[in-house]
Amino acid sequence: MFQPAPAADAFASKSELHAELALHLTGLFTGERDRIANAANMSALIFAMLPDLNWAGFYFLNAAGDELVVGPFQGKPACVRIAIGRGVCGTSVAEKRSIVVPDVFAFPGHIACDAASRSELVVPLLKDGKVIGVLDLDSPNPGRFDEEDRAGLEKAAAIFVAATDF
């Protein structure tokens, strides 16, 4: 049975927090392969476990492969469609890599869905070497995300993709 996740301050280090997130995601996805259900639960778990977030969720590539469409998330209403190559999410897809942005105002072409967001982390969802979407996290704090967050969320994204039917 799935157990509620402890608060971020219950962990001694950021790496311990990300390890616990991975453990909870594995349990959360056990017996469930639906993309919407898993994305909804994962965004809720991330939003509950990781401190200083104002948005956590998914964008999935549309059938034509030319834009991202918002999926399940936690936070304020979001931009619905993002062209590939535009903003942090679209750039992550175009470059097939995670992007840590300490100051969104310094990122050329940043799309401000929530004016309160100051930093962002976007992780591409990769299946069979192809990008199928992104995991997007925003924070109202400048410099909120670092390489440890990137590595932890890349692991979380891989767990999601492996446990989910697309």
N, C-alpha and C positions, 0 to 999 in steps of 0.2 A: 504494500500500500504506500502511496506517495505521502511523504511527510512535508509539512511546510518548511520553507527555507529559513534559516536563521538570518538575522540582520547582519549587515556588513561589518559592524563594529564587534561582532563575535569572533572575528578572525585575527590572527596575529600578523598576517601579511597579505598582500595583494595576491601572491601566488597561491596561498591557501584558499583565499576566497574564490579564485578561478577554478581551482581543483574541486571545490565543493559545488560550484555551479555546474561543472561537467558531470559530477556524480548525480546531482538532482535532475539534470536533463536526461541522463540515461534512464533513470527511474521513471521520469515523467512520460517518456516515449515508449516504455515497455508495453507492448500489445496494441499500440496505436501507430498507424502509418499515414493517416490523412494529413495532407499538407496544411490545410487551414487550421485544423485542430492543433497540430504540433506547433505551427507558427504562432497561433494565439497564445498557447500555454507558454511557449518559450519567451515571447515578448513580455508577458506578465511576470514570469519568473525573473528575468533580467531586470525589469523595472523595480521589482520588489527587493532583489538582492544587492544590486550594485548602487552605490551611493551617488548622489549628485547628478542624476539624470533628469531630463525633462521630456525625453522622447526615446523610445526603444521599439523597433519594429522592422518590418520587412517590406521590400519592394521586389516584385517578381517580373521577369522579362515577359513581354506580351508574345503572342503567337508569331507575329511578324519579326520579332527580334530587334525592333528599332526603338523601343522605349520601355521604361520600367513603370509598373502600375502598383500603387500602394496596396499592401496586404495587411494582415493583422498587426496591430501596434498598440502601445500604451502612450498616452500623452495627448496634446492638443491636436485638433484636426490637422491633416497634413496635405501637402501637395499631392495630387492624385497621379499625375503622369510626369515623368522626367525623361527627356531624350538622352540616348546613349551619348556620352561625351560631355554632357552638361552637368554642372554642379559636382559636388563630391561623389554622390551616388553614381551618376552617369560616367564620371571619370574612372571610378573604381571598376565599372564594367568594361569600359573601353581598354583599360590597361591591365585587366585581370589581376588586380592586386589590392591589398588592403591599404587604406589611406587614413593616417592619423593627422588631424588638423587642429593644432593648438589654438589658433585664432581664425575663426571662419571669415572674419572681415578681411583677412589677408589672403584668402584663397580666391584666385581669379574665377569669376563666374559663379560664386557661391549662390545657392538658391535659399533664400530666407523664408522658410515656411513658418517659423516661429521666431520673432525678433529677439526673444530672450535667449536663444541658443548662441553660445560663444565658442564652443569647441565641438568636434565631431569625430567619430570613428566609423568607418564604413568597411565591411568585410564582404568580399564577393562570395556567393554560394556557388561552389564548383561541383559539377557532376560529370564524370567521364571527361574531364578537361575543359568543359564548356561552362560558361557563366549562365546560371538560371535565375539569378536574382542577387540581392544584397541584404545583409543585416546592417541596419543603420542605428547608431546611438548618438544622441545629442546631449549636451550638458550646458547649463547656464554659466558654468565656471570656465574661464580661459585655462587652457593647459590641462584639462581634466584627464585626458587619455594619454597613455605612454606605450612604449613597446611591450611592456608586460600585459597591458590590457589588450593590445593587438594580438599577441600570441594566445592569450586566454580565450578571446572571442573567436579567433580562427579555429581553435579546437572545438568550441561550442558550435560553430557553424558546421564543422565537419560531422559532429555528432548528429545535428539536425538533418543534414543531407542523407547520411547513412540510414537514419531511422525513418525516412519519409519517402512516400511514393510521389513521383512527379510525372 
